[in-house]
């Protein structure tokens, strides 16, 4: 793209006002001369930093103005002479004082990807029919700075590798510096999905291999790459960018829509321009934590994770990651019971998002007792040490206490197209060989140029599970299992209620099944009680999978506020038998396979009307895509979720079995009646034994749902 031929004036005034008044000295000579727009001005070669901020606005901007909110933070960044002048204003004996002015920092932005922008008050007329590049000129004193539009170029998807690469190479060519930082702002979906949603190009997103392609074509080695996007602090992303940057700053968990404390850390960079990427990363982590500590947003504080990754140490970690799965593969063939013990440790690790992305804390699997008893001790220590070396800095909120800086993708239940994408970004051929063996998917040929092919799981003995069905004294259907190799990982229960007026089946959601260690029986354990708010039953969308008696669960409770679907994000503490409400979150968007960063504290909606909403389910378990709203309710400052006795009526119960690879099998739904004290099975479906090969059931639970707008259902 050629530069605009028009001329512009670029002035850089670094002076010490207060010192000039005291000494009669005016620091000059740093003023820029007229320069061709988009071309370097004299003196640009001395710049310390060029910060490239790639802002794909998406629905975060068009619907909620969150990108504009970050632009407003940037607009408060000012020139650094104010701080120095204040410090020197009262200095009397300064004959020997030597003052080093901060180096120059260029702040460049590219905007696009959103159907509407809201930055007019900042003097930015951001267009939607083209891409625009901007420079931010810091303000003086208490005045806001200025965003200057440098060029416009034809509209293109910001999720295309070529679009990002062109912005990078243009920034380097026209604003050279000693160090470069790249800020990637938008949605993120972890290792499976990647990042960005360009809503002008049908929700186009950028997979990790495309990000790698963009960085390679851009031709810049970055001092730091910052992911202001959800769930990008993972080993797959680190491996994708390690050749093109020294440091990576990212979050394992979903990122609040207000993003990092971008104004604060940019200001600090202008003051301390000789900082490196490590220092910049620590500022971002600490200042972002302070930003949300000062806001009444418990959910963002509790669920926060940020880490600074030393990319020069990732290669060692990746090699040990592959050795880890090579050990799993040996157990897979020779010692399936040890394999089961090996992979169960994954269930105990910290999980991120809503569970569908399968992002697990990498350190968590290294500290499990089940792993310690079977894993090679030297490898385990080596991997722990490599991880500690790679994660230079890590912070986390109280809701994610076990986050240790890097995740990995437990891709064992991905669909075949998802596995095709993941294979392009997975750093371990041994891992891909295992995924090939336990699923219908076939790994690329290059995998088997490095590792041996494993036998299919169905070919191995002991891959079947036998279900022995029974009925408890209170009428609840239950079962025990024969599981030779201990492949069964967890059991949950879906509960459905018949709406007597419409005769539609309403889903009340998913809860853990209780396992009785003495009898070996799995059963629905709520004793006729269900979560409710003000006596109204809730739909519970389970975000974490229980295992081995750990029934602490993170739930979404879908609601409608202002005719839009939100999730009341809630945690259930098993030992306390207590629900805690963290706040509102818009959750996972099934249309674009990304997490919505929009969250709100309960205090922001106190006094507003809302509805509890429920999915309507067909006889074969498919969703109608509609909701049956509850009666109107009013937010109180504190929302209490309590257990309420189910009303008498017709219900259906469905058990969901998870193997140790998190693959799901739904048993046939059982029809029951509830009279307020006991259950009674009303059909003959729950009888006899059932044998199944879990490895052949490569499906996902069909009861997950996502609807963005429920206005029609709440109008009345």
N, C-alpha and C positions, 0 to 999 in steps of 0.2 A: 504494500500500500504506500503510495507516494505521499509525502508531507504536503500540507496545505501551503501554497506559495505566499499567502498573506504574511505581513510582518507583525510581530508583537513585541512588547517590551517586557522583559523579565528582570525584575529588580530583586537583589538580595542585599538587604541592609543588616549587617551584624555590627552593632555598636553598643557601647556601654553608656547609657544616658546619664545615670547618676555619677558615674566616674568622670564623664566628660564635664559635668557641672563642677565637680570638685577640682579637677586638674586643668580644666580648660583644654582638654584634648578631645578631639573628635575622631573616632575610628571610622575611616572611610576606605575607599578603594576596593570594596567588596561588591560594588553595584554592577549588576549585569548590564551588558549593552544590548541593543536591539538585535534580535535573532530571528531567523526564519522559524515559523511555527512548526513545532515538532522536531527541530534541530537543536543540537547542544549550544548553549550560550558560552561565551568565554569563561573560563574558570571551572566549567563543569567537570573537567578531568579530576579535580580535587575533591569531588563529592565522596563522602564516607559511605553513604547508604543510598540505594534506590529501593523503595518499598513499592511493590506491585500488588495492588489489591484488585482481585478479580471477582466482581460482584454480579453473580447470576441471581437476579432478584426473585424469580419464581413467584409462587403464591405468597411466600413470606412477605414480599413487598406489595404485590397487587391487592391482596386482601387485608394485610395487617400492618403495612408500613414499617416493617422491622428493619429493612435495609436503610430506609430514611432515618430511622432512629440511630443507627450506627454512623451514618453520615453526619448527623447532628453532633454526635460525640467528637468526631474528627474535626468539625468546624470550631470547636473550642480550643484546639491545639494552637499555641502561639510561639513566636520566635523566642529563642532562649536568652536574649540579652536582658530580659526583665529580671530573671533570677540572679544573674551575675551583678547587675546594677544594684539590686537590693542588698546583696551581701556586701558590696563595696561602698555603699553610701556612707557608712559611719566609720570607715577605715581612715585613720589619720596618717600614720607612718607607713606609707606604701612605696617608699623609694626603692626597696628591693623586691617588690612584688611583681611577679611575672604572670600575666594573664594569658591563658590559652583558650582561644575561642573555639566553641564546638565546630566540628566539621559540618559540611552541608548534607542535608537529607532531602532527597526527592520523594514525594508521595504521589504516586500515579494510580489511577483507577480506570477500570473498564466496566461499563454498565450495559446490561441487556438481560434477556431471559424472562422478563416480566411483562404482562399485558397492561400494566398501569404503574406509574410512579407518583410519589407524593412529596417530592423534594423541592417544590417551587419556592417555599419560604427560604431556602438556602441559596436561591438564585440559580438553581439547576433546572433547566428545561430538558429533562431526560426523555428522549424519544423512544418509541417502541417499534419504529419502522427502520431502524438502523442501530448499529453499535456505536458507542461514543467513548472516547478516551478523555480523561480529565487529569489536571494537575491540581493538587491542593497547595495553596500558598498560605503558610501560617499567619495568624493575626499578630497585631502589635498591641502590647498592653493587655487590656481587658476586651479588646475587640475580637470578634470572630474572624476567622480566616476566610479565604475566597477559593471557590472551586472554579477553575478556568477550563473551559472545554477546548481541547487541543485539536481534535479531529473527529470526523464521522466516517464510518465505513459501512459497506453494504451489510444488511442484516444477515446473520449467520447464527447457527446454534452454538451457544456457549458450552454445550456438552461435547462439541466436536474437538478432537485433538488439535486440528489445524487452527482453530480460533484461539485457543489458549497459547499455542506455540507462537503465533504471530504477535500477540500482545507481549509475550516475553521478549522475543527478539527485537521488537520495535522499542521496548523500554530500555533494553541494554544499548542499542545503537544510538538512541537519542538522549539518554540520560545515564551515561556511564558512571560507575561508582566502584569503590573498592570492595563493597559487600552488597549483596542483594537479598531481599526477603520477598517471598511470595505468599500472599494471603488468599486462600480459596474459601469464598463465602457463599454458602447456600445449604441445601440439604445434604445429608450423608446417610448411607445405608449399610456401612460396614463392608466386609470383604466380598460378600455375594453381589452387592448391587453397585457399589462405587459411590459417586457423588454427583451433585447438580440435578436440577430439574428445569429444563428450559420449556416454559409453558407456551412459548410461541412456536415450538417445534414438537408438538404432541407429547410433551413430557420427556423429551430426549434426555438421557443420562449418560455419564461418562464412567465406564468400567475402569478398573485399575490398570489394565494393560493399555488402555487408551490414554490414561494419565501419564503413564511411562512414556508412551509415544510422543505426547505433547512436550514433556520435559526434554526428551532427547532432541526433538526438532527445535526447541526454543534456544538451545545452545548456551545456557547460562548455568553455572554451578552456584547454587544458592547457599548462603550462609544459614538460612533457615526457611523452612516451609511450614506454614501455619494452616491447619485445617479448622476453620470456623464453621464446622459441620459435624453432624452427629457420628459417633462410633467409628472414627477413623484411626484411633490409636491401636493398631493391630499389627501383627507381624507381617501379614500379607501386604499391607500398605507400605510399611517400612521397607520391605524388600523391593517394592516397585519404585520407590523414590531414592533409594540409598546411593545410587551413582550420581545423583544430581543435586544433592544437598548435604550439608554437614550435620544439621540438626532438624528434627521434626517435632512440632508442638501440636498435640491433638488430644481428644477426649475419647475414653473407652465407652462412655455412656452417651445418651442423647444430650445435646447441647441446648440450653435455653435459647429462645428466639432472639433475645437481646444480645446474644453473642458474647465475645470477649470484651474486656474493658479497653476497647481499641483507642479511645481518646487518651486514656491515662498512659498506656504503654508507648504509644507514639510520642507523647510529650516527653516521656523519660528518654526515649531514643534520641530526640532532638537535643536534650541536655547532655547525654553521655554517648556521643556518637562513636567513641572508640570501643564500645561494647561489642561482644561477639554473639553468636547465635545462642549459646548456652545462657548468657545473661538475659538476652531478650526473652528466651523461653521462660525463664523463672519469673521475670516481670509479668509476662502474660498470665501465668498460672496464679501468682499471688494477687495481682491486681484484679483479676476476674473473680477470685474468691471473695475479695473485699467488696467488689461491686455488688454481688448478690447477698453478702452479709448485711449490707446497708439497705436492702430492699425487703419488703414484707412478702417474701416468696419462699416459703418453707420448702416446697418441692424442689426448686432449683438449688437451694443450699444443700438439701439432704442428698440429692442424687448426683451431685457434681463430681466429676473426675477430670483431671488434667495431668498431663505428663510431658516431660521433655526427654526426647529420645536421641541418643548419640548414634547417628547413622553409620559412623565408622566402625561400630561394634556389632552391627546387625549380621554381618556375614558369619561370625562365629556362632551367634545364636541360631541362625538358620540351619547351619550344619548340625547342631545338636538337636534341633527340632526334627530334622530328618532321621537322626539316629534314634530318637524317641519312638517314632512310628516304625522304624525298622524292628525295634524290640517288640512292639505290638504285633507286627506281622509274624514274628517267630512264635509268639504265643497263639496267634490265630490258627496256625497250622498244627502245632504240637500240643499246646496246653490250653484248650478253650476255657477251662475254669479259671485259669490265671488271666486269660484275656478279659473275661467278665469282670474280675476283680480290678484289673488294670483300668478298664474304661469307665467303671462306675465312679472313679474319682472325678470324672468330668461333671457328674451331677452335683457334686458338692462345691464346685467352683462358683465364683461370682458370675452372674449372667447379666447381659445388658440388652436394652431395648425392650421389646415385648416378647422375646423368645423366638420369634419366627426367623430371625437372622442367625441364631445359634452362635452368638459371639460370647465366648467364655474367657475368663481371666487365665492367662497362660501360666502365671505362677501358682494358681490354685491347685492344679493337678500335681504339682511337685511336692506338696506338703501333706498329701493324704496318706493315712496309715495303710490303706488298702494298696496304695502304690509302693510304699516303702517295703512292704513284705515281698514284692515280686520283682521290682525294677532293679536294674544294675545300679549299685550304690554310687560308683564313680561317675556314671553318666548322669545320674540325678544331681549330684553335686556340681558337675561341670555345667549342666544346663542352668541350674540356679545361679551360679556365678556369672555365666554369660548374660543371663537376664538382668541381674543386678548391675552389670557393667553397661548394658545398653540403656537401661532406664536411669537417666541421670537425676531426675527429679519427678516426684509424683505427689499429688494431693488428692484427697477424696472427702466427700461429705459423709455424715454419719449413716446415711442410708446405703452407702456402698463401702463398708469398712474394709473389705478384702480386695479392693481394686489395687493392683500393683503396677499399673503403667502400660501394659501391653496385653491385648487379647489375641485369640486365634479363633478361626471359624471351624466349628464342629459340624462339618458339612454332610454328616452321615444320612440325613433324611431329605436332602435336596432332590428336586426334580431333575430329570435328565438334562434339560436345557440349562438349569442352574449349575449343574456339575460341569457342563461344557465351559461355562464362563469361569467357574472357580478354578478349573484346571489350568487356565491361562495365567493365573495369579498365585497359585499355591507354590510355596518354596520347597516342598518335600515330595519327591517322586515316590518314596515309600508310603506316604499318606495317600497319594492318588491310587497306588496299587491296592491298598486296603479298601478304598471307596469303590473301586472296580469290583472287588471280590464280594462285597456285601450288598451290591445293588445290581440292577439290570444295565447300568451304565458301563461303557467301555472306555478305558483310559487311552489317551493318545499314544501312538507308537513310540514316541521318544521316551516315554516313561519306562518302557521295557528295554530300552537301550542302557538303562542305568540300574534297574532292579528286576528281580525275577517276578513273573506273574504268579499270583496266588490262586488256589482252587476256589471255585464259587462256593459261597456259604451253604447253599442248598445241597451241595455234594458232600458236606461234612456230616459225620454222625452227631446226633444230639441237637440238631437245629430246630426240632419241633417242640411245642409246648402243649400239654394236655390240660384242658379246663374241666374240673369236676364241679358241676353246678349243684347248689344246695339252697335251701330257704331257711332263714333264721326264725326263731320263735316269734319275733315281732312281725313276721311276714315279709321281711326285706330279702330280696334275692341276693345271694352271695356265692362265692366260689373259692376253691383251692386249686393249686396247680401242681403238675409234674413238670419239672424243668431241669433236665439232666445237667445242663451246662450253665445254669443260673443266668440265662439271658434276659429274663423278665426284669425290667428296671423300675417301673412305677405303674400304678393304676389310678385312674381318676374316674369320676362319675359325672355324666351329663344328666340334668334333671329337666323335664319338660312338663308343663301344666296345660291342661285343656281349658280354653276359654269357653265357658258354658254358653255364652250368648252368641259368639261367632263360630263356635266349634272349630276354631283354629288352635294349633298346638304352639304354645309360646315357650321359648327356651328361657330357663332360669339360670343356665350357665353351668360351669364346670368347677368341681371341688375335688380335693384329694379323697381317695378311698382309704379307709383305715385297714391296716394289716395287723391281725392278731398273731403275735409271735408264738403263743402257746398252741393254738389250733391250726395255724397256717391259713386262716380264712381272710379273704379280702371282702369288704362290704361297705356300703354307704353308711356313714357314721353320724349323720346329723340328728338322728332320733326325731325326725319330723320338724326340725327347726331349720330356718333359712335366714340369711342376711336380709335386713330390711332397714329402711329409713322412715321414721314416723309411721311405722306399721305397714308400709308398702314394700313388697318383695322386690329385691334387686336382681338384675342379671349380672352374674359374675363371670368376667372374662379373665381366666387365669393366665398370668404372664410368666410364671416360673413353674417348673415341674418338680414335685416332691419325690424324695427317695429315702429309703431306710429310716422312716420315722421322722424325717425333717419336714414338718408341715407348715413352716413359715412361708407364706405365699404373698406375692405381689399381684394385686387384682386391678383390672379396669372395671368400673361400673358405668355403662353408657347412659348419658343423660342428654336432654335437649335444652339448650339455653339460647334465647333469641333465634329460635328456629334452626339452630345448627347443632350438630352432634359434637359432644365433648365426652371425655372420660373422667370420671372421678377416680383418681389414682389412689389406691388404698393398699395398706399392708395388713396382713393378718398374722398375729403372733400366737402360735399354737399353745405354748405353755401358759400364757396369760389369758387365752381365749378372748382376745381383744383386737378390734379393728382400729387402724389409725388412718386418717384421711390426710394425704399430703397436699392435694390441690387438684386443679383441673388441667388436663392435657388432651390435645387433639389426637395423639396416638399415631397408629400405623395407617397409612393410606394404601389400600390394596390396589388402587388404580395405577399408582406410580411406583409402588414397592419401596417407598421411603417413609421415614418417620417425620411427622410434623413437629417442628420445634416450638410450636405455639403452646405456652402453658400460662396458667393464671392462678393466683392464690385465691383461696375461698373468700378472703376479706374483700377482694375486688368485686365480688358478685353478691355480697350480703344484701338481703332485701329483695333481690331479683327472683322472678318466677322461673321454675324449671320443671321438667318432666323426667321421670324415669322411663326408659324405653327398652324394648325387648325385640329380639328377632322372632319372626314367625317361620316355623319350620314345617316342611312337608313330611309325609309319611316315610319317604325314603331318605330323610335327613338333609335334603337340600333346602337352602334358604330361599324364601320368596323375595328377599331384598326389601322387605317392608318392616315397619316397626309398629307396635301397638303401644301408644303412649299411655302412661299412668295419668292419674288426675294431676292438676297443677299443684306444685309445692313451692315453698319459699325458702331461700337460703338463709340459714342462721350463720352467725360468725363461726360457730363450732358445729360441724356436722357429725352426728353420732350414728354409727352403724351398729345395730343391735340384732340379736337373733329373735325371730318371731315364729311362733308355731304356724306351720302351713295350714291354710284353710282346707276344709274337706273338699274332695273332688277327685277327678281323674288325672292321673299322672303317668309319665313314662320315664323309665330309668335306663341309661345306656352306660356300660362300662367301656373305658378306653384303656387299652394296654399299650405300654411303651416298652420296647426292648432297650438294651443298654446303649443302642445307637440312636435312641430317641425316635425310632420309627413306630408308627401308631397302627393299632388294629382296633376297630370298634366292634364290640359284640352286638348281637341283635338286641334292639330295644325291647324292654319288657313293660307291658301295660299293667297298671296297678290302680287301685282305689285307696284313698286315705280317708278315714272317718274321724280324724282328729286325735286318735290314740294309737292306731296300728295300720299297717299296710296289708293289702290283700292282692295277690297276683290274679289278674282276671283273664289271662290266656295261658296256653300251655307251652309258651316259648322257652320258659326257664326250666329245663329238665334234661337229664342225661349228661353225657360227656361230649367234649368237642376238642379235636386235635387240629392244630394249625401250625403252619410253617411261617413264622413271622417274617423271614427274609423274603417271602414272596409277596408280602403286603407292603408295597412301596407307595403308600398313600399318606395323605395328611388328613387331619381332623377336619371334617367339613362344617363344623359348627362355628369356626371363626368368621367374623363378618366385619364389614366396614361400609358405612353409608355416610356421605358427607352432608346431606341436606335433608332434613325431616320436616320442612316447613309445611307441606301439605297435611301431614299427620297431626300437627300441633295447632293448626289454624283454629280449630273448634274447641 
